[in-house]
Amino acid sequence: MRVLRSPDVLWRTAGGYLVVCAPSGACVEIGGSAASVWAALPVAPDGAVPVDALVQQLADESATAPSEVEPVVRAVLDVLQRHGCIARAA
């Protein structure tokens, strides 16, 4: 599975937090390492990234084992998808 930011999403960072708002008006506020998941997501459909590659990238950046990073990444992606902030591609 590949993921990317939904194109019509508005987002801002402030005070160590990230706020992501979908076109529906649903907003998600995230902080800490969860914000790095958003930062690593591409925007254009041709740039969709496989979830496994996203996990590996974030694990490498944080010098953490992928097995520790994966549950957090998947949980953040699930929340963002439920609110319409990301799209998943096959």
Phi and psi restraints in degrees (range 20) as a CNS / XPLOR table:
assign (resid 1 and name C) (resid 2 and name N)
       (resid 2 and name CA) (resid 2 and name C) 1.0 -118.4 20.0 2
assign (resid 2 and name N) (resid 2 and name CA)
       (resid 2 and name C) (resid 3 and name N) 1.0 149.0 20.0 2
assign (resid 2 and name C) (resid 3 and name N)
       (resid 3 and name CA) (resid 3 and name C) 1.0 -133.1 20.0 2
assign (resid 3 and name N) (resid 3 and name CA)
       (resid 3 and name C) (resid 4 and name N) 1.0 155.7 20.0 2
assign (resid 3 and name C) (resid 4 and name N)
       (resid 4 and name CA) (resid 4 and name C) 1.0 -158.0 20.0 2
assign (resid 4 and name N) (resid 4 and name CA)
       (resid 4 and name C) (resid 5 and name N) 1.0 163.5 20.0 2
assign (resid 4 and name C) (resid 5 and name N)
       (resid 5 and name CA) (resid 5 and name C) 1.0 -68.1 20.0 2
assign (resid 5 and name N) (resid 5 and name CA)
       (resid 5 and name C) (resid 6 and name N) 1.0 141.7 20.0 2
assign (resid 5 and name C) (resid 6 and name N)
       (resid 6 and name CA) (resid 6 and name C) 1.0 -68.5 20.0 2
assign (resid 6 and name N) (resid 6 and name CA)
       (resid 6 and name C) (resid 7 and name N) 1.0 139.1 20.0 2
assign (resid 6 and name C) (resid 7 and name N)
       (resid 7 and name CA) (resid 7 and name C) 1.0 -67.4 20.0 2
assign (resid 7 and name N) (resid 7 and name CA)
       (resid 7 and name C) (resid 8 and name N) 1.0 -26.8 20.0 2
assign (resid 7 and name C) (resid 8 and name N)
       (resid 8 and name CA) (resid 8 and name C) 1.0 -98.2 20.0 2
assign (resid 8 and name N) (resid 8 and name CA)
       (resid 8 and name C) (resid 9 and name N) 1.0 16.1 20.0 2
assign (resid 8 and name C) (resid 9 and name N)
       (resid 9 and name CA) (resid 9 and name C) 1.0 -84.0 20.0 2
assign (resid 9 and name N) (resid 9 and name CA)
       (resid 9 and name C) (resid 10 and name N) 1.0 136.6 20.0 2
assign (resid 9 and name C) (resid 10 and name N)
       (resid 10 and name CA) (resid 10 and name C) 1.0 -98.8 20.0 2
assign (resid 10 and name N) (resid 10 and name CA)
       (resid 10 and name C) (resid 11 and name N) 1.0 143.0 20.0 2
assign (resid 10 and name C) (resid 11 and name N)
       (resid 11 and name CA) (resid 11 and name C) 1.0 -150.9 20.0 2
assign (resid 11 and name N) (resid 11 and name CA)
       (resid 11 and name C) (resid 12 and name N) 1.0 151.9 20.0 2
assign (resid 11 and name C) (resid 12 and name N)
       (resid 12 and name CA) (resid 12 and name C) 1.0 -148.3 20.0 2
assign (resid 12 and name N) (resid 12 and name CA)
       (resid 12 and name C) (resid 13 and name N) 1.0 149.9 20.0 2
assign (resid 12 and name C) (resid 13 and name N)
       (resid 13 and name CA) (resid 13 and name C) 1.0 -112.4 20.0 2
assign (resid 13 and name N) (resid 13 and name CA)
       (resid 13 and name C) (resid 14 and name N) 1.0 142.9 20.0 2
assign (resid 13 and name C) (resid 14 and name N)
       (resid 14 and name CA) (resid 14 and name C) 1.0 -162.9 20.0 2
assign (resid 14 and name N) (resid 14 and name CA)
       (resid 14 and name C) (resid 15 and name N) 1.0 134.7 20.0 2
assign (resid 14 and name C) (resid 15 and name N)
       (resid 15 and name CA) (resid 15 and name C) 1.0 57.1 20.0 2
assign (resid 15 and name N) (resid 15 and name CA)
       (resid 15 and name C) (resid 16 and name N) 1.0 33.5 20.0 2
assign (resid 15 and name C) (resid 16 and name N)
       (resid 16 and name CA) (resid 16 and name C) 1.0 82.4 20.0 2
assign (resid 16 and name N) (resid 16 and name CA)
       (resid 16 and name C) (resid 17 and name N) 1.0 4.7 20.0 2
assign (resid 16 and name C) (resid 17 and name N)
       (resid 17 and name CA) (resid 17 and name C) 1.0 -119.1 20.0 2
assign (resid 17 and name N) (resid 17 and name CA)
       (resid 17 and name C) (resid 18 and name N) 1.0 157.5 20.0 2
assign (resid 17 and name C) (resid 18 and name N)
       (resid 18 and name CA) (resid 18 and name C) 1.0 -119.5 20.0 2
assign (resid 18 and name N) (resid 18 and name CA)
       (resid 18 and name C) (resid 19 and name N) 1.0 131.9 20.0 2
assign (resid 18 and name C) (resid 19 and name N)
       (resid 19 and name CA) (resid 19 and name C) 1.0 -116.2 20.0 2
assign (resid 19 and name N) (resid 19 and name CA)
       (resid 19 and name C) (resid 20 and name N) 1.0 125.0 20.0 2
assign (resid 19 and name C) (resid 20 and name N)
       (resid 20 and name CA) (resid 20 and name C) 1.0 -119.3 20.0 2
assign (resid 20 and name N) (resid 20 and name CA)
       (resid 20 and name C) (resid 21 and name N) 1.0 126.0 20.0 2
assign (resid 20 and name C) (resid 21 and name N)
       (resid 21 and name CA) (resid 21 and name C) 1.0 -121.8 20.0 2
assign (resid 21 and name N) (resid 21 and name CA)
       (resid 21 and name C) (resid 22 and name N) 1.0 124.4 20.0 2
assign (resid 21 and name C) (resid 22 and name N)
       (resid 22 and name CA) (resid 22 and name C) 1.0 -81.0 20.0 2
assign (resid 22 and name N) (resid 22 and name CA)
       (resid 22 and name C) (resid 23 and name N) 1.0 162.0 20.0 2
assign (resid 22 and name C) (resid 23 and name N)
       (resid 23 and name CA) (resid 23 and name C) 1.0 -56.6 20.0 2
assign (resid 23 and name N) (resid 23 and name CA)
       (resid 23 and name C) (resid 24 and name N) 1.0 -26.0 20.0 2
assign (resid 23 and name C) (resid 24 and name N)
       (resid 24 and name CA) (resid 24 and name C) 1.0 -70.0 20.0 2
assign (resid 24 and name N) (resid 24 and name CA)
       (resid 24 and name C) (resid 25 and name N) 1.0 -13.8 20.0 2
assign (resid 24 and name C) (resid 25 and name N)
       (resid 25 and name CA) (resid 25 and name C) 1.0 100.0 20.0 2
assign (resid 25 and name N) (resid 25 and name CA)
       (resid 25 and name C) (resid 26 and name N) 1.0 -9.9 20.0 2
assign (resid 25 and name C) (resid 26 and name N)
       (resid 26 and name CA) (resid 26 and name C) 1.0 -68.4 20.0 2
assign (resid 26 and name N) (resid 26 and name CA)
       (resid 26 and name C) (resid 27 and name N) 1.0 131.9 20.0 2
assign (resid 26 and name C) (resid 27 and name N)
       (resid 27 and name CA) (resid 27 and name C) 1.0 -122.2 20.0 2
assign (resid 27 and name N) (resid 27 and name CA)
       (resid 27 and name C) (resid 28 and name N) 1.0 146.8 20.0 2
assign (resid 27 and name C) (resid 28 and name N)
       (resid 28 and name CA) (resid 28 and name C) 1.0 -126.2 20.0 2
assign (resid 28 and name N) (resid 28 and name CA)
       (resid 28 and name C) (resid 29 and name N) 1.0 130.9 20.0 2
assign (resid 28 and name C) (resid 29 and name N)
       (resid 29 and name CA) (resid 29 and name C) 1.0 -110.0 20.0 2
assign (resid 29 and name N) (resid 29 and name CA)
       (resid 29 and name C) (resid 30 and name N) 1.0 124.2 20.0 2
assign (resid 29 and name C) (resid 30 and name N)
       (resid 30 and name CA) (resid 30 and name C) 1.0 -133.5 20.0 2
assign (resid 30 and name N) (resid 30 and name CA)
       (resid 30 and name C) (resid 31 and name N) 1.0 154.6 20.0 2
assign (resid 30 and name C) (resid 31 and name N)
       (resid 31 and name CA) (resid 31 and name C) 1.0 -141.9 20.0 2
assign (resid 31 and name N) (resid 31 and name CA)
       (resid 31 and name C) (resid 32 and name N) 1.0 -178.4 20.0 2
assign (resid 31 and name C) (resid 32 and name N)
       (resid 32 and name CA) (resid 32 and name C) 1.0 62.1 20.0 2
assign (resid 32 and name N) (resid 32 and name CA)
       (resid 32 and name C) (resid 33 and name N) 1.0 -144.1 20.0 2
assign (resid 32 and name C) (resid 33 and name N)
       (resid 33 and name CA) (resid 33 and name C) 1.0 -67.3 20.0 2
assign (resid 33 and name N) (resid 33 and name CA)
       (resid 33 and name C) (resid 34 and name N) 1.0 -20.9 20.0 2
assign (resid 33 and name C) (resid 34 and name N)
       (resid 34 and name CA) (resid 34 and name C) 1.0 -62.8 20.0 2
assign (resid 34 and name N) (resid 34 and name CA)
       (resid 34 and name C) (resid 35 and name N) 1.0 -32.8 20.0 2
assign (resid 34 and name C) (resid 35 and name N)
       (resid 35 and name CA) (resid 35 and name C) 1.0 -64.9 20.0 2
assign (resid 35 and name N) (resid 35 and name CA)
       (resid 35 and name C) (resid 36 and name N) 1.0 -27.2 20.0 2
assign (resid 35 and name C) (resid 36 and name N)
       (resid 36 and name CA) (resid 36 and name C) 1.0 -69.4 20.0 2
assign (resid 36 and name N) (resid 36 and name CA)
       (resid 36 and name C) (resid 37 and name N) 1.0 -25.2 20.0 2
assign (resid 36 and name C) (resid 37 and name N)
       (resid 37 and name CA) (resid 37 and name C) 1.0 -64.2 20.0 2
assign (resid 37 and name N) (resid 37 and name CA)
       (resid 37 and name C) (resid 38 and name N) 1.0 -47.3 20.0 2
assign (resid 37 and name C) (resid 38 and name N)
       (resid 38 and name CA) (resid 38 and name C) 1.0 -60.3 20.0 2
assign (resid 38 and name N) (resid 38 and name CA)
       (resid 38 and name C) (resid 39 and name N) 1.0 -45.0 20.0 2
assign (resid 38 and name C) (resid 39 and name N)
       (resid 39 and name CA) (resid 39 and name C) 1.0 -61.1 20.0 2
assign (resid 39 and name N) (resid 39 and name CA)
       (resid 39 and name C) (resid 40 and name N) 1.0 -29.9 20.0 2
assign (resid 39 and name C) (resid 40 and name N)
       (resid 40 and name CA) (resid 40 and name C) 1.0 -85.8 20.0 2
assign (resid 40 and name N) (resid 40 and name CA)
       (resid 40 and name C) (resid 41 and name N) 1.0 -9.8 20.0 2
assign (resid 40 and name C) (resid 41 and name N)
       (resid 41 and name CA) (resid 41 and name C) 1.0 -79.8 20.0 2
assign (resid 41 and name N) (resid 41 and name CA)
       (resid 41 and name C) (resid 42 and name N) 1.0 132.8 20.0 2
assign (resid 41 and name C) (resid 42 and name N)
       (resid 42 and name CA) (resid 42 and name C) 1.0 -76.2 20.0 2
assign (resid 42 and name N) (resid 42 and name CA)
       (resid 42 and name C) (resid 43 and name N) 1.0 166.3 20.0 2
assign (resid 42 and name C) (resid 43 and name N)
       (resid 43 and name CA) (resid 43 and name C) 1.0 -101.5 20.0 2
assign (resid 43 and name N) (resid 43 and name CA)
       (resid 43 and name C) (resid 44 and name N) 1.0 -48.1 20.0 2
assign (resid 43 and name C) (resid 44 and name N)
       (resid 44 and name CA) (resid 44 and name C) 1.0 -75.4 20.0 2
assign (resid 44 and name N) (resid 44 and name CA)
       (resid 44 and name C) (resid 45 and name N) 1.0 142.4 20.0 2
assign (resid 44 and name C) (resid 45 and name N)
       (resid 45 and name CA) (resid 45 and name C) 1.0 -56.3 20.0 2
assign (resid 45 and name N) (resid 45 and name CA)
       (resid 45 and name C) (resid 46 and name N) 1.0 -34.7 20.0 2
assign (resid 45 and name C) (resid 46 and name N)
       (resid 46 and name CA) (resid 46 and name C) 1.0 -73.9 20.0 2
assign (resid 46 and name N) (resid 46 and name CA)
       (resid 46 and name C) (resid 47 and name N) 1.0 -7.3 20.0 2
assign (resid 46 and name C) (resid 47 and name N)
       (resid 47 and name CA) (resid 47 and name C) 1.0 -104.9 20.0 2
assign (resid 47 and name N) (resid 47 and name CA)
       (resid 47 and name C) (resid 48 and name N) 1.0 10.4 20.0 2
assign (resid 47 and name C) (resid 48 and name N)
       (resid 48 and name CA) (resid 48 and name C) 1.0 -54.0 20.0 2
assign (resid 48 and name N) (resid 48 and name CA)
       (resid 48 and name C) (resid 49 and name N) 1.0 138.4 20.0 2
assign (resid 48 and name C) (resid 49 and name N)
       (resid 49 and name CA) (resid 49 and name C) 1.0 -109.7 20.0 2
assign (resid 49 and name N) (resid 49 and name CA)
       (resid 49 and name C) (resid 50 and name N) 1.0 138.8 20.0 2
assign (resid 49 and name C) (resid 50 and name N)
       (resid 50 and name CA) (resid 50 and name C) 1.0 -64.1 20.0 2
assign (resid 50 and name N) (resid 50 and name CA)
       (resid 50 and name C) (resid 51 and name N) 1.0 141.9 20.0 2
assign (resid 50 and name C) (resid 51 and name N)
       (resid 51 and name CA) (resid 51 and name C) 1.0 -57.4 20.0 2
assign (resid 51 and name N) (resid 51 and name CA)
       (resid 51 and name C) (resid 52 and name N) 1.0 -41.3 20.0 2
assign (resid 51 and name C) (resid 52 and name N)
       (resid 52 and name CA) (resid 52 and name C) 1.0 -61.0 20.0 2
assign (resid 52 and name N) (resid 52 and name CA)
       (resid 52 and name C) (resid 53 and name N) 1.0 -38.9 20.0 2
assign (resid 52 and name C) (resid 53 and name N)
       (resid 53 and name CA) (resid 53 and name C) 1.0 -68.3 20.0 2
assign (resid 53 and name N) (resid 53 and name CA)
       (resid 53 and name C) (resid 54 and name N) 1.0 -37.2 20.0 2
assign (resid 53 and name C) (resid 54 and name N)
       (resid 54 and name CA) (resid 54 and name C) 1.0 -63.4 20.0 2
assign (resid 54 and name N) (resid 54 and name CA)
       (resid 54 and name C) (resid 55 and name N) 1.0 -44.7 20.0 2
assign (resid 54 and name C) (resid 55 and name N)
       (resid 55 and name CA) (resid 55 and name C) 1.0 -59.2 20.0 2
assign (resid 55 and name N) (resid 55 and name CA)
       (resid 55 and name C) (resid 56 and name N) 1.0 -47.2 20.0 2
assign (resid 55 and name C) (resid 56 and name N)
       (resid 56 and name CA) (resid 56 and name C) 1.0 -63.3 20.0 2
assign (resid 56 and name N) (resid 56 and name CA)
       (resid 56 and name C) (resid 57 and name N) 1.0 -42.8 20.0 2
assign (resid 56 and name C) (resid 57 and name N)
       (resid 57 and name CA) (resid 57 and name C) 1.0 -59.5 20.0 2
assign (resid 57 and name N) (resid 57 and name CA)
       (resid 57 and name C) (resid 58 and name N) 1.0 -48.0 20.0 2
assign (resid 57 and name C) (resid 58 and name N)
       (resid 58 and name CA) (resid 58 and name C) 1.0 -69.6 20.0 2
assign (resid 58 and name N) (resid 58 and name CA)
       (resid 58 and name C) (resid 59 and name N) 1.0 -33.6 20.0 2
assign (resid 58 and name C) (resid 59 and name N)
       (resid 59 and name CA) (resid 59 and name C) 1.0 -65.1 20.0 2
assign (resid 59 and name N) (resid 59 and name CA)
       (resid 59 and name C) (resid 60 and name N) 1.0 -43.7 20.0 2
assign (resid 59 and name C) (resid 60 and name N)
       (resid 60 and name CA) (resid 60 and name C) 1.0 -62.3 20.0 2
assign (resid 60 and name N) (resid 60 and name CA)
       (resid 60 and name C) (resid 61 and name N) 1.0 -44.2 20.0 2
assign (resid 60 and name C) (resid 61 and name N)
       (resid 61 and name CA) (resid 61 and name C) 1.0 -64.8 20.0 2
assign (resid 61 and name N) (resid 61 and name CA)
       (resid 61 and name C) (resid 62 and name N) 1.0 -30.3 20.0 2
assign (resid 61 and name C) (resid 62 and name N)
       (resid 62 and name CA) (resid 62 and name C) 1.0 -103.7 20.0 2
assign (resid 62 and name N) (resid 62 and name CA)
       (resid 62 and name C) (resid 63 and name N) 1.0 4.3 20.0 2
assign (resid 62 and name C) (resid 63 and name N)
       (resid 63 and name CA) (resid 63 and name C) 1.0 52.1 20.0 2
assign (resid 63 and name N) (resid 63 and name CA)
       (resid 63 and name C) (resid 64 and name N) 1.0 46.3 20.0 2
assign (resid 63 and name C) (resid 64 and name N)
       (resid 64 and name CA) (resid 64 and name C) 1.0 -126.0 20.0 2
assign (resid 64 and name N) (resid 64 and name CA)
       (resid 64 and name C) (resid 65 and name N) 1.0 150.5 20.0 2
assign (resid 64 and name C) (resid 65 and name N)
       (resid 65 and name CA) (resid 65 and name C) 1.0 -65.5 20.0 2
assign (resid 65 and name N) (resid 65 and name CA)
       (resid 65 and name C) (resid 66 and name N) 1.0 138.3 20.0 2
assign (resid 65 and name C) (resid 66 and name N)
       (resid 66 and name CA) (resid 66 and name C) 1.0 -54.5 20.0 2
assign (resid 66 and name N) (resid 66 and name CA)
       (resid 66 and name C) (resid 67 and name N) 1.0 -33.3 20.0 2
assign (resid 66 and name C) (resid 67 and name N)
       (resid 67 and name CA) (resid 67 and name C) 1.0 -65.1 20.0 2
assign (resid 67 and name N) (resid 67 and name CA)
       (resid 67 and name C) (resid 68 and name N) 1.0 -24.8 20.0 2
assign (resid 67 and name C) (resid 68 and name N)
       (resid 68 and name CA) (resid 68 and name C) 1.0 -84.7 20.0 2
assign (resid 68 and name N) (resid 68 and name CA)
       (resid 68 and name C) (resid 69 and name N) 1.0 -30.8 20.0 2
assign (resid 68 and name C) (resid 69 and name N)
       (resid 69 and name CA) (resid 69 and name C) 1.0 -81.0 20.0 2
assign (resid 69 and name N) (resid 69 and name CA)
       (resid 69 and name C) (resid 70 and name N) 1.0 -36.0 20.0 2
assign (resid 69 and name C) (resid 70 and name N)
       (resid 70 and name CA) (resid 70 and name C) 1.0 -55.9 20.0 2
assign (resid 70 and name N) (resid 70 and name CA)
       (resid 70 and name C) (resid 71 and name N) 1.0 -47.2 20.0 2
assign (resid 70 and name C) (resid 71 and name N)
       (resid 71 and name CA) (resid 71 and name C) 1.0 -61.3 20.0 2
assign (resid 71 and name N) (resid 71 and name CA)
       (resid 71 and name C) (resid 72 and name N) 1.0 -36.0 20.0 2
assign (resid 71 and name C) (resid 72 and name N)
       (resid 72 and name CA) (resid 72 and name C) 1.0 -68.6 20.0 2
assign (resid 72 and name N) (resid 72 and name CA)
       (resid 72 and name C) (resid 73 and name N) 1.0 -46.0 20.0 2
assign (resid 72 and name C) (resid 73 and name N)
       (resid 73 and name CA) (resid 73 and name C) 1.0 -59.9 20.0 2
assign (resid 73 and name N) (resid 73 and name CA)
       (resid 73 and name C) (resid 74 and name N) 1.0 -47.8 20.0 2
assign (resid 73 and name C) (resid 74 and name N)
       (resid 74 and name CA) (resid 74 and name C) 1.0 -64.1 20.0 2
assign (resid 74 and name N) (resid 74 and name CA)
       (resid 74 and name C) (resid 75 and name N) 1.0 -37.9 20.0 2
assign (resid 74 and name C) (resid 75 and name N)
       (resid 75 and name CA) (resid 75 and name C) 1.0 -65.5 20.0 2
assign (resid 75 and name N) (resid 75 and name CA)
       (resid 75 and name C) (resid 76 and name N) 1.0 -43.1 20.0 2
assign (resid 75 and name C) (resid 76 and name N)
       (resid 76 and name CA) (resid 76 and name C) 1.0 -63.8 20.0 2
assign (resid 76 and name N) (resid 76 and name CA)
       (resid 76 and name C) (resid 77 and name N) 1.0 -44.3 20.0 2
assign (resid 76 and name C) (resid 77 and name N)
       (resid 77 and name CA) (resid 77 and name C) 1.0 -62.0 20.0 2
assign (resid 77 and name N) (resid 77 and name CA)
       (resid 77 and name C) (resid 78 and name N) 1.0 -39.3 20.0 2
assign (resid 77 and name C) (resid 78 and name N)
       (resid 78 and name CA) (resid 78 and name C) 1.0 -62.6 20.0 2
assign (resid 78 and name N) (resid 78 and name CA)
       (resid 78 and name C) (resid 79 and name N) 1.0 -44.1 20.0 2
assign (resid 78 and name C) (resid 79 and name N)
       (resid 79 and name CA) (resid 79 and name C) 1.0 -63.6 20.0 2
assign (resid 79 and name N) (resid 79 and name CA)
       (resid 79 and name C) (resid 80 and name N) 1.0 -46.9 20.0 2
assign (resid 79 and name C) (resid 80 and name N)
       (resid 80 and name CA) (resid 80 and name C) 1.0 -62.5 20.0 2
assign (resid 80 and name N) (resid 80 and name CA)
       (resid 80 and name C) (resid 81 and name N) 1.0 -38.3 20.0 2
assign (resid 80 and name C) (resid 81 and name N)
       (resid 81 and name CA) (resid 81 and name C) 1.0 -68.8 20.0 2
assign (resid 81 and name N) (resid 81 and name CA)
       (resid 81 and name C) (resid 82 and name N) 1.0 -42.1 20.0 2
assign (resid 81 and name C) (resid 82 and name N)
       (resid 82 and name CA) (resid 82 and name C) 1.0 -57.7 20.0 2
assign (resid 82 and name N) (resid 82 and name CA)
       (resid 82 and name C) (resid 83 and name N) 1.0 -31.1 20.0 2
assign (resid 82 and name C) (resid 83 and name N)
       (resid 83 and name CA) (resid 83 and name C) 1.0 -94.5 20.0 2
assign (resid 83 and name N) (resid 83 and name CA)
       (resid 83 and name C) (resid 84 and name N) 1.0 3.3 20.0 2
assign (resid 83 and name C) (resid 84 and name N)
       (resid 84 and name CA) (resid 84 and name C) 1.0 78.2 20.0 2
assign (resid 84 and name N) (resid 84 and name CA)
       (resid 84 and name C) (resid 85 and name N) 1.0 20.8 20.0 2
assign (resid 84 and name C) (resid 85 and name N)
       (resid 85 and name CA) (resid 85 and name C) 1.0 -91.1 20.0 2
assign (resid 85 and name N) (resid 85 and name CA)
       (resid 85 and name C) (resid 86 and name N) 1.0 -17.8 20.0 2
assign (resid 85 and name C) (resid 86 and name N)
       (resid 86 and name CA) (resid 86 and name C) 1.0 -131.8 20.0 2
assign (resid 86 and name N) (resid 86 and name CA)
       (resid 86 and name C) (resid 87 and name N) 1.0 162.8 20.0 2
assign (resid 86 and name C) (resid 87 and name N)
       (resid 87 and name CA) (resid 87 and name C) 1.0 -120.9 20.0 2
assign (resid 87 and name N) (resid 87 and name CA)
       (resid 87 and name C) (resid 88 and name N) 1.0 148.0 20.0 2
assign (resid 87 and name C) (resid 88 and name N)
       (resid 88 and name CA) (resid 88 and name C) 1.0 -112.8 20.0 2
assign (resid 88 and name N) (resid 88 and name CA)
       (resid 88 and name C) (resid 89 and name N) 1.0 137.6 20.0 2
assign (resid 88 and name C) (resid 89 and name N)
       (resid 89 and name CA) (resid 89 and name C) 1.0 -120.6 20.0 2
assign (resid 89 and name N) (resid 89 and name CA)
       (resid 89 and name C) (resid 90 and name N) 1.0 152.4 20.0 2
